[in-house]
Amino acid sequence: MSFNYSGIVRCSEYCNSIPQVKIEVFNTMDNLVKTIFSDNLGNWKLDEIQEAGYVTFYKEGYLKKKLNLEKLPEIIRLLEEKLVGYQAKLWFKPGDVVSVFVNSTLPFKARFIDMV
């Protein structure tokens, strides 16, 4: 039995499509089975995948992402290799507790300023 998967690769920050992302399929023994690239619109398609394993998505300037084939989402979002701050929600009400997350490939320092 074989499986087919397809989707699109997007930038995490702006959700723009990312062209020419290298997509590698590995079997459960960590052997490379197939290599393809997303098209100019970020679309990709894996046909005739015979066994379970995992897939990696990589393009220079972005962090490599590794996902199990069984849980492969249609939209793959890659984080750029730069300082990125983000929150779990898009908006907050006054008095809400806010969690802030940071992705960085280099050490950094951050300060929070109370604007009240």
C-alpha positions as CSV (number, residue, x, y, z in Angstrom):
1,M,0.0,0.0,0.0
2,S,1.3,3.5,-0.9
3,F,0.3,6.9,0.4
4,N,0.2,10.4,-1.2
5,Y,0.8,13.6,0.6
6,S,0.6,17.3,-0.6
7,G,0.6,20.8,0.8
8,I,2.3,24.1,0.8
9,V,5.4,25.6,2.6
10,R,5.0,29.0,4.2
11,C,7.1,31.4,6.2
12,S,6.0,31.5,9.9
13,E,6.3,35.2,10.2
14,Y,4.3,36.5,7.2
15,C,2.7,33.3,6.0
16,N,4.2,33.9,2.5
17,S,4.8,30.8,0.4
18,I,8.4,29.6,0.2
19,P,9.7,28.3,-3.2
20,Q,12.3,25.7,-3.7
21,V,12.3,24.1,-0.2
22,K,14.2,20.9,-0.1
23,I,11.9,18.1,1.1
24,E,13.5,14.7,2.1
25,V,11.6,11.6,3.0
26,F,13.2,9.1,5.3
27,N,12.1,5.6,6.3
28,T,12.0,4.3,9.9
29,M,15.6,3.1,9.5
30,D,16.7,6.7,8.8
31,N,17.5,5.9,5.1
32,L,16.8,8.6,2.6
33,V,13.9,7.4,0.3
34,K,13.1,10.5,-1.8
35,T,14.1,14.1,-2.3
36,I,11.9,16.7,-4.0
37,F,11.6,20.5,-3.9
38,S,8.6,22.7,-3.5
39,D,7.5,24.6,-6.6
40,N,7.7,28.4,-7.2
41,L,4.5,28.8,-5.2
42,G,5.7,26.7,-2.3
43,N,3.5,23.7,-3.2
44,W,4.8,20.2,-2.8
45,K,3.5,16.6,-3.5
46,L,4.8,13.3,-2.3
47,D,3.5,10.3,-4.4
48,E,3.8,6.6,-3.8
49,I,5.3,6.7,-0.3
50,Q,5.5,3.0,0.7
51,E,6.2,3.0,4.4
52,A,6.1,5.1,7.5
53,G,8.9,7.4,8.5
54,Y,9.5,11.2,8.6
55,V,10.0,14.2,6.3
56,T,12.4,17.1,6.6
57,F,11.8,20.6,5.1
58,Y,14.8,22.8,4.7
59,K,15.8,26.0,2.9
60,E,18.8,28.2,3.6
61,G,17.8,31.0,5.9
62,Y,15.2,28.9,7.7
63,L,15.3,26.3,10.5
64,K,15.0,22.7,9.4
65,K,11.6,21.1,10.3
66,K,11.2,17.3,10.9
67,L,7.7,15.8,10.9
68,N,6.3,12.3,11.1
69,L,4.6,11.2,7.9
70,E,1.5,10.1,9.8
71,K,1.0,13.6,11.2
72,L,2.0,15.6,8.2
73,P,-0.1,18.8,8.0
74,E,-1.1,20.4,4.7
75,I,0.5,23.7,5.7
76,I,4.2,23.6,6.7
77,R,5.5,26.8,8.4
78,L,9.2,27.4,8.6
79,L,10.8,29.8,11.0
80,E,13.4,32.1,9.7
81,E,16.9,32.0,11.2
82,K,16.6,35.4,12.9
83,L,15.3,36.9,16.1
84,V,11.5,36.4,16.1
85,G,9.2,37.3,19.0
86,Y,5.7,35.9,19.0
87,Q,2.6,35.3,21.2
88,A,0.1,32.6,21.4
89,K,-2.8,34.9,20.6
90,L,-3.1,37.9,18.2
91,W,-4.8,40.2,20.7
92,F,-5.3,40.6,24.5
93,K,-7.6,42.5,26.8
94,P,-6.3,44.8,29.6
95,G,-5.3,42.7,32.6
96,D,-4.7,39.5,30.6
97,V,-1.6,37.4,31.4
98,V,0.6,37.4,28.3
99,S,3.1,34.8,27.3
100,V,5.8,35.8,24.9
101,F,8.0,33.4,23.0
102,V,11.3,34.1,21.3
103,N,13.2,32.2,18.6
104,S,16.8,33.1,18.0
105,T,19.8,31.4,16.6
106,L,22.1,33.7,18.6
107,P,22.1,34.6,22.3
108,F,20.0,37.7,23.1
109,K,18.8,39.8,26.0
110,A,15.2,41.1,26.4
111,R,13.6,43.7,28.6
112,F,9.9,44.3,29.3
113,I,8.8,47.8,29.9
114,D,5.6,48.4,31.8
115,M,3.8,51.2,29.9
116,V,1.3,51.9,32.7
